[in-house]
């Protein structure tokens, strides 16, 4: 798992004990403050009423009016307190779910990325090295005078390969030592070298094994069917002699394991008469680094990629084969929806309050249903498509919302509020056309309230 697979920074998570205790303390302090404010208001009304005891008429009028207002205030505060409790609790619940879902998405992305990144087999193009003497001019001081000295120094130069004919067969094994996949390669290459120099006949062929290999087997370098010997076990440099104008061919073979990518690196050399055939004996093989092959053949056994360069070509990036995976899309949608869930709940509840009579019991049940639906959506999207999951949940939500009404008209009003306040907004946050869908939902809410309260086209007092 990647180190970056963590939750959203700074977002409350109730699975953390320290944040849970902090949330409890803040909730307790807020409740005590609200409680003392209500008590203080009641005491203030009682004191004013007591001060007017000498004026019975004014006392009766004042106390009667304020007692009614105080009673209405207490009743309204009950609804407000309940909605605030549902909003705050829902926010912490949704923030926790958002953190968990974000963590799960990042872990999933890290697991998929591990199949196409990390270790790789990289075969470096061989080099033909020779040592030559070149004039070297430097200044020195002799008897207090500056003297120019003409000398010679040994420098290392490289001979360009005349042609390269390479074939690599790649088999893929999965779940090896807790790794996503591993490549088993069979490499065969023929390199032609032509001595175009007039005064050099001693060379070194440097053919290093692939970088990133976990095991290397049957490594051989042959010249004219003769196996060349290494000067040292850890030195893959092979000396040979080649007279001016002559040509020779080297054959390099080995079997190596590593992966899960195989690439060929030209190391800034010019590739002339180059041909590479990579045979991937597995499905979902694709070419790496954006160097498009000249030919791709797909059959039941796998895919064959061919790169061919007739003239001198400089290829800076390594190119080869990797196992492609399906792109991971639509990440971050569910965490965003969960963070906006309290606002959607407030939207829905206000629509219900403005459309039909709501009791404390109905508010509690509606809040429980709303957050239960989002909780179900969160875990269903891990196994099925999010839009399909919400469509199934929305049918259940609409069926339950029908029970808010005492008659058919009120029930239909509750369904309209649920469609405009919950179903469409949530659906809009799941699809790419979020702004358009939310705009339609807000327009539907405004039209419904205008029709209900201004034009009186839909009379909820009529019985079915």
MITOR-325620 format. One line per field, with one value per residue (C-alpha): x, y, z; residue in three letters; chain. Coordinates in pm, whole numbers. Layout:
BEGIN
X c(X,...)
Y c(Y,...)
Z c(Z,...)
rest c(ALA,...)
kette c(A,...)
***
This chain:
BEGIN
X c(0,123,221,-4,-316,-446,-767,-857,-633,-811,-1146,-1309,-1310,-1511,-1306,-1028,-1087,-930,-1161,-1461,-1391,-1338,-1671,-1846,-1705,-1810,-2160,-2194,-2080,-2321,-2613,-2540,-2520,-2857,-3012,-2897,-3020,-3369,-3369,-3247,-3527,-3788,-3644,-3646,-4015,-4097,-3908,-4082,-4419,-4336,-4240,-4584,-4775,-4906,-5067,-5283,-5411,-5065,-4935,-5208,-5156,-4776,-4772,-5038,-4860,-4511,-4623,-4772,-4460,-4238,-4436,-4409,-4039,-3986,-4177,-3977,-3654,-3739,-3755,-3447,-3249,-3353,-3252,-2919,-2854,-2931,-2714,-2414,-2438,-2489,-2189,-1955,-2097,-2059,-1711,-1604,-1752,-1587,-1250,-1298,-1410,-1126,-882,-1033,-1012,-650,-559,-727,-543,-212,-274,-350,-52,175,93,228,490,781,1024,1098,1333,1538,1775,2041,2174,2528,2826,3145,3425,3780,4074,4263,4532,4449,4665,4658,4794,4858,5067,5326,5590,5963,6227,5972,5844,5512,5576,5318,5348,5209,5131,4894,4629,4423,4050,3756,3542,3247,3171,2812,2643,2588,2262,2055,1817,1640,1364,1228,957,771,556,369,325,91,85,450,585,305,382,115,296,640,783,978,1177,1370,1608,1793,1982,2223,2443,2656,2974,3177,3521,3517,3839,4174,4411,4217,4165,4119,3769,3553,3192,2993,2666,2523,2233,1890,1853,1598,1627,1569,1735,1952,1996,2188,2361,2586,2769,2883,3095,3088,2940,3218,3124,3322,3462,3415,3726,3557,3237,3085,3221,3016,3288,3425,3751,3781,3989,3851,4065,3977,3699,3597,3262,3149,2828,2764,2477,2348,2107,1973,1663,1567,1284,1163,899,621,756,1016,1181,1477,1693,1906,2104,2110,2275,2179,1984,2056,1904,1734,1457,1298,1026,861,625,396,237,-41,-352,-380,-28,44,345,524,662,453,697,444,541,555,344,114,-23,-282,-384,-522,-180,-86,45,353,504,762,981,1190,1425,1600,1816,1983,1719,1771,1523,1551,1284,1300,1033,886,591,381,52,-225,-510,-851,-841,-966,-1225,-1480,-1267,-1357,-1726,-1862,-1642,-1765,-2126,-2083,-1936,-2234,-2488,-2579,-2658,-2878,-3055,-3122,-3252,-3493,-3612,-3686,-3888,-4085,-4145,-4266,-4487,-4657,-4695,-4393,-4379,-4066,-4121,-4141,-3823,-3631,-3756,-3682,-3331,-3266,-3389,-3180,-2848,-2924,-2974,-2638,-2467,-2611,-2505,-2150,-2098,-2304,-2082,-1789,-1952,-2192,-2228,-2309,-2593,-2761,-2719,-2878,-3168,-3248,-3215,-3423,-3716,-3705,-3673,-3972,-4181,-4100,-4160,-4513,-4593,-4535,-4877,-5212,-5389,-5304,-5231,-4999,-4820,-4768,-4635,-4385,-4275,-4229,-4019,-3810,-3747,-3650,-3459,-3285,-3317,-3215,-2937,-2771,-2803,-2653,-2349,-2292,-2290,-2071,-2358,-2367,-2439,-2723,-2890,-2864,-3007,-3304,-3356,-3347,-3585,-3825,-3813,-3883,-4166,-4324,-4320,-4454,-4737,-4817,-4813,-4864,-5103,-5284,-5299,-5230,-5454,-5322,-5630,-5848,-5895,-5838)
Y c(0,344,586,845,631,831,1005,1362,1594,1804,1628,1505,1128,975,655,853,854,1197,1362,1177,1312,1662,1644,1528,1817,2075,1926,1935,2297,2401,2222,2386,2730,2682,2550,2851,3094,2944,2951,3311,3413,3247,3414,3752,3714,3613,3911,4159,4005,4030,4396,4467,4310,4652,4692,4385,4487,4549,4237,4020,4160,4130,3787,3653,3770,3663,3330,3246,3368,3181,2864,2909,2980,2662,2463,2617,2560,2193,2163,2381,2185,1854,1969,2100,1770,1578,1814,1804,1429,1372,1591,1394,1066,1171,1315,985,790,1032,972,596,597,827,595,293,467,569,217,77,325,237,-134,-81,152,-115,-338,-88,102,35,-242,-306,-494,-244,-370,-115,-106,-249,-28,-92,87,156,358,600,862,1223,1536,1722,2072,2223,2498,2450,2662,2590,2811,3082,3080,2959,2677,2515,2138,1915,1572,1281,1138,823,881,646,656,447,280,290,-44,-123,-312,-465,-759,-828,-1063,-1092,-1330,-1226,-1444,-1305,-1471,-1317,-1311,-1403,-1319,-1068,-882,-795,-958,-1063,-1089,-1394,-1293,-1489,-1249,-1307,-1031,-1015,-707,-630,-426,-276,-129,197,317,302,274,89,-288,-346,-307,-392,-504,-394,-587,-543,-767,-608,-371,-475,-848,-1070,-1369,-1402,-1739,-1870,-1541,-1586,-1365,-1540,-1435,-1660,-1940,-1901,-1807,-1510,-1521,-1244,-1081,-1062,-1213,-872,-713,-753,-617,-853,-765,-852,-760,-640,-520,-197,-251,-587,-672,-923,-1027,-1087,-1292,-1218,-1453,-1480,-1549,-1304,-1249,-911,-665,-584,-393,-464,-175,-123,184,327,543,837,625,644,335,226,-79,-154,-411,-516,-780,-811,-1106,-1072,-1409,-1269,-1055,-677,-613,-261,-63,160,517,633,504,363,26,-11,-324,-482,-835,-970,-1335,-1578,-1632,-1269,-962,-907,-558,-465,-155,-100,190,180,491,665,744,893,753,926,738,365,173,-171,-359,-337,-486,-234,-200,-43,329,419,690,873,887,1142,1155,971,1167,1493,1374,1277,1616,1791,1551,1775,2061,1830,1715,2075,2147,1853,1928,2294,2182,1944,2212,2458,2201,1993,1974,1810,1665,1591,1221,1269,1478,1210,934,1140,1216,852,740,1005,918,544,577,756,493,221,409,443,70,-37,173,-51,-341,-185,131,440,563,221,193,533,449,143,336,628,394,283,645,759,468,556,930,850,767,1127,1230,1180,1171,1125,1494,1535,1210,1330,1660,1467,1272,1594,1740,1421,1423,1792,1789,1451,1231,1484,1659,1329,1201,1528,1483,1135,1230,1470,1717,1823,2191,2130,1869,2081,2376,2166,2045,2400,2524,2240,2326,2694,2621,2375,2625,2905,2686,2570,2905,3180,3037,2780,2530,2241,2248,2009,2055,1872,1507,1234)
Z c(0,-89,184,21,73,366,462,371,580,843,808,1134,1174,1458,1439,1607,1988,2039,1784,1928,2277,2139,1955,2274,2475,2214,2195,2573,2592,2317,2485,2820,2658,2485,2807,3013,2744,2760,3142,3141,2904,3128,3440,3264,3174,3533,3677,3446,3532,3904,3867,3717,4009,4116,3773,3725,3381,3232,3405,3254,2907,2922,3080,2846,2533,2641,2780,2442,2262,2506,2449,2072,2110,2311,2052,1770,1959,1987,1609,1564,1823,1666,1317,1451,1627,1307,1101,1335,1391,1019,935,1159,1033,670,727,881,589,347,511,503,139,35,213,32,-309,-258,-149,-459,-683,-514,-571,-939,-980,-834,-1131,-1385,-1187,-960,-1058,-1423,-1650,-1849,-2115,-2205,-2559,-2579,-2655,-2847,-2667,-2780,-2650,-2868,-2826,-2905,-2900,-2575,-2525,-2185,-2030,-1760,-1590,-1645,-1483,-1423,-1782,-1925,-2172,-2403,-2408,-2686,-2552,-2609,-2379,-2386,-2427,-2453,-2763,-2882,-3213,-3340,-3389,-3757,-3694,-3414,-3447,-3115,-3007,-2654,-2540,-2225,-2002,-1705,-1367,-1108,-729,-685,-338,-271,-594,-845,-1138,-1260,-1610,-1728,-2035,-2298,-2474,-2802,-2987,-3282,-3304,-3609,-3567,-3855,-3791,-3984,-3824,-3999,-3706,-3433,-3410,-3036,-2890,-2591,-2621,-2316,-2284,-1933,-1823,-1772,-1480,-1220,-1273,-971,-1136,-1447,-1621,-1923,-1995,-2301,-2549,-2869,-3163,-3465,-3252,-2997,-2640,-2513,-2161,-1907,-1767,-1425,-1287,-1223,-1542,-1857,-2088,-2355,-2541,-2910,-3214,-3543,-3828,-4016,-4270,-4127,-3968,-3712,-3536,-3166,-3030,-2678,-2503,-2149,-1942,-1669,-1423,-1299,-1383,-1424,-1726,-1991,-2175,-2407,-2351,-2632,-2384,-2629,-2902,-3266,-3367,-3723,-3894,-3567,-3525,-3198,-3174,-2832,-2798,-2493,-2421,-2203,-2236,-2186,-2315,-2440,-2558,-2307,-2312,-2607,-2872,-3118,-3269,-3646,-3629,-3371,-3409,-3168,-3147,-2891,-2732,-2686,-2867,-3082,-3102,-3367,-3371,-3683,-3758,-4097,-4063,-3772,-3510,-3165,-2912,-2576,-2380,-2309,-2498,-2456,-2308,-1994,-1872,-1916,-1671,-1698,-1614,-1269,-1311,-1102,-789,-522,-619,-314,-65,-218,-196,169,260,97,251,553,313,106,420,523,171,193,547,462,162,384,650,387,218,484,865,1030,1378,1578,1522,1145,1144,1333,1104,791,911,993,651,471,633,618,242,206,420,198,-114,19,52,-250,-481,-394,-579,-834,-1039,-827,-1052,-1052,-674,-616,-850,-640,-313,-448,-515,-152,-32,-238,-110,250,188,76,439,550,421,593,256,-109,-182,115,27,-330,-193,19,-289,-489,-205,-191,-567,-570,-239,-236,-543,-809,-605,-510,-864,-989,-766,-912,-1281,-1484,-1541,-1175,-1228,-1474,-1252,-937,-1129,-1239,-881,-740,-1011,-937,-565,-629,-875,-632,-343,-564,-693,-340,-158,-416,-672,-467,-755,-520,-211,55,271,23,104,-144)
rest c(UNK,UNK,UNK,UNK,UNK,UNK,UNK,UNK,UNK,UNK,UNK,UNK,UNK,UNK,UNK,UNK,UNK,UNK,UNK,UNK,UNK,UNK,UNK,UNK,UNK,UNK,UNK,UNK,UNK,UNK,UNK,UNK,UNK,UNK,UNK,UNK,UNK,UNK,UNK,UNK,UNK,UNK,UNK,UNK,UNK,UNK,UNK,UNK,UNK,UNK,UNK,UNK,UNK,UNK,UNK,UNK,UNK,UNK,UNK,UNK,UNK,UNK,UNK,UNK,UNK,UNK,UNK,UNK,UNK,UNK,UNK,UNK,UNK,UNK,UNK,UNK,UNK,UNK,UNK,UNK,UNK,UNK,UNK,UNK,UNK,UNK,UNK,UNK,UNK,UNK,UNK,UNK,UNK,UNK,UNK,UNK,UNK,UNK,UNK,UNK,UNK,UNK,UNK,UNK,UNK,UNK,UNK,UNK,UNK,UNK,UNK,UNK,UNK,UNK,UNK,UNK,UNK,UNK,UNK,UNK,UNK,UNK,UNK,UNK,UNK,UNK,UNK,UNK,UNK,UNK,UNK,UNK,UNK,UNK,UNK,UNK,UNK,UNK,UNK,UNK,UNK,UNK,UNK,UNK,UNK,UNK,UNK,UNK,UNK,UNK,UNK,UNK,UNK,UNK,UNK,UNK,UNK,UNK,UNK,UNK,UNK,UNK,UNK,UNK,UNK,UNK,UNK,UNK,UNK,UNK,UNK,UNK,UNK,UNK,UNK,UNK,UNK,UNK,UNK,UNK,UNK,UNK,UNK,UNK,UNK,UNK,UNK,UNK,UNK,UNK,UNK,UNK,UNK,UNK,UNK,UNK,UNK,UNK,UNK,UNK,UNK,UNK,UNK,UNK,UNK,UNK,UNK,UNK,UNK,UNK,UNK,UNK,UNK,UNK,UNK,UNK,UNK,UNK,UNK,UNK,UNK,UNK,UNK,UNK,UNK,UNK,UNK,UNK,UNK,UNK,UNK,UNK,UNK,UNK,UNK,UNK,UNK,UNK,UNK,UNK,UNK,UNK,UNK,UNK,UNK,UNK,UNK,UNK,UNK,UNK,UNK,UNK,UNK,UNK,UNK,UNK,UNK,UNK,UNK,UNK,UNK,UNK,UNK,UNK,UNK,UNK,UNK,UNK,UNK,UNK,UNK,UNK,UNK,UNK,UNK,UNK,UNK,UNK,UNK,UNK,UNK,UNK,UNK,UNK,UNK,UNK,UNK,UNK,UNK,UNK,UNK,UNK,UNK,UNK,UNK,UNK,UNK,UNK,UNK,UNK,UNK,UNK,UNK,UNK,UNK,UNK,UNK,UNK,UNK,UNK,UNK,UNK,UNK,UNK,UNK,UNK,UNK,UNK,UNK,UNK,UNK,UNK,UNK,UNK,UNK,UNK,UNK,UNK,UNK,UNK,UNK,UNK,UNK,UNK,UNK,UNK,UNK,UNK,UNK,UNK,UNK,UNK,UNK,UNK,UNK,UNK,UNK,UNK,UNK,UNK,UNK,UNK,UNK,UNK,UNK,UNK,UNK,UNK,UNK,UNK,UNK,UNK,UNK,UNK,UNK,UNK,UNK,UNK,UNK,UNK,UNK,UNK,UNK,UNK,UNK,UNK,UNK,UNK,UNK,UNK,UNK,UNK,UNK,UNK,UNK,UNK,UNK,UNK,UNK,UNK,UNK,UNK,UNK,UNK,UNK,UNK,UNK,UNK,UNK,UNK,UNK,UNK,UNK,UNK,UNK,UNK,UNK,UNK,UNK,UNK,UNK,UNK,UNK,UNK,UNK,UNK,UNK,UNK,UNK,UNK,UNK,UNK,UNK,UNK,UNK,UNK,UNK,UNK,UNK,UNK,UNK,UNK,UNK,UNK,UNK,UNK,UNK,UNK,UNK,UNK,UNK,UNK,UNK,UNK,UNK,UNK,UNK,UNK,UNK,UNK,UNK,UNK,UNK,UNK,UNK,UNK,UNK,UNK,UNK,UNK,UNK,UNK,UNK,UNK)
kette c(A,A,A,A,A,A,A,A,A,A,A,A,A,A,A,A,A,A,A,A,A,A,A,A,A,A,A,A,A,A,A,A,A,A,A,A,A,A,A,A,A,A,A,A,A,A,A,A,A,A,A,A,A,A,A,A,A,A,A,A,A,A,A,A,A,A,A,A,A,A,A,A,A,A,A,A,A,A,A,A,A,A,A,A,A,A,A,A,A,A,A,A,A,A,A,A,A,A,A,A,A,A,A,A,A,A,A,A,A,A,A,A,A,A,A,A,A,A,A,A,A,A,A,A,A,A,A,A,A,A,A,A,A,A,A,A,A,A,A,A,A,A,A,A,A,A,A,A,A,A,A,A,A,A,A,A,A,A,A,A,A,A,A,A,A,A,A,A,A,A,A,A,A,A,A,A,A,A,A,A,A,A,A,A,A,A,A,A,A,A,A,A,A,A,A,A,A,A,A,A,A,A,A,A,A,A,A,A,A,A,A,A,A,A,A,A,A,A,A,A,A,A,A,A,A,A,A,A,A,A,A,A,A,A,A,A,A,A,A,A,A,A,A,A,A,A,A,A,A,A,A,A,A,A,A,A,A,A,A,A,A,A,A,A,A,A,A,A,A,A,A,A,A,A,A,A,A,A,A,A,A,A,A,A,A,A,A,A,A,A,A,A,A,A,A,A,A,A,A,A,A,A,A,A,A,A,A,A,A,A,A,A,A,A,A,A,A,A,A,A,A,A,A,A,A,A,A,A,A,A,A,A,A,A,A,A,A,A,A,A,A,A,A,A,A,A,A,A,A,A,A,A,A,A,A,A,A,A,A,A,A,A,A,A,A,A,A,A,A,A,A,A,A,A,A,A,A,A,A,A,A,A,A,A,A,A,A,A,A,A,A,A,A,A,A,A,A,A,A,A,A,A,A,A,A,A,A,A,A,A,A,A,A,A,A,A,A,A,A,A,A,A,A,A,A,A,A,A,A,A,A,A,A,A,A,A,A,A,A,A,A,A,A,A,A,A,A,A,A,A,A,A,A,A,A,A,A,A,A,A,A,A,A,A)
***
